[in-house]
């Protein structure tokens, strides 16, 4: 069984935690990119599972 793996930037780059927080509050472009990244990260595992089921219809869920 495949588990959902999420990759929040804070977990991926813990040494930049303070910088990420500062940029999120001070830089609108960074905030926009940050939000896009997390939306894609949130959606990816579910969409990937659906694609695999369509490609391999004989597999059990």
C-alpha positions in Angstrom: 0.0 0.0 0.0 1.3 3.4 -0.9 1.3 6.1 1.8 0.6 9.7 1.2 3.9 11.6 1.5 3.7 15.4 2.0 6.7 17.6 1.9 6.0 20.9 3.7 8.8 23.4 3.2 9.3 23.7 6.9 10.0 20.0 7.2 12.2 20.0 4.0 14.2 23.0 5.0 14.1 23.3 8.8 17.2 25.5 8.9 15.2 28.2 7.1 12.2 28.1 9.3 12.6 31.7 10.5 13.4 33.0 7.0 10.4 31.2 5.5 8.1 32.7 8.1 9.5 36.2 7.6 9.2 35.9 3.8 5.6 34.7 4.0 4.6 37.7 6.0 6.7 40.3 4.1 6.9 39.2 0.5 3.7 38.8 -1.4 5.3 36.9 -4.3 7.0 34.5 -2.0 3.7 33.9 -0.2 2.0 33.2 -3.5 4.7 30.7 -4.5 4.6 29.1 -1.0 0.8 28.7 -1.3 1.1 27.2 -4.7 3.7 24.7 -3.6 1.6 23.5 -0.7 -1.5 23.2 -2.8 0.3 21.0 -5.3 1.9 19.0 -2.4 -1.5 18.5 -0.9 -3.1 17.3 -4.1 -0.3 15.2 -5.6 -0.7 11.9 -3.7 -4.4 11.6 -4.3 -4.2 12.5 -8.0 -1.3 10.1 -8.4 -3.3 7.2 -6.9 -6.2 7.9 -9.2 -3.9 7.9 -12.3 -2.4 4.6 -11.3 -5.8 3.0 -10.8 -6.9 4.1 -14.2 -3.7 2.8 -15.8 -4.1 -0.6 -14.0 -7.8 -1.3 -13.6 -7.2 -4.9 -12.3 -5.7 -3.7 -9.1 -7.7 -3.8 -5.9 -8.3 -0.6 -4.0 
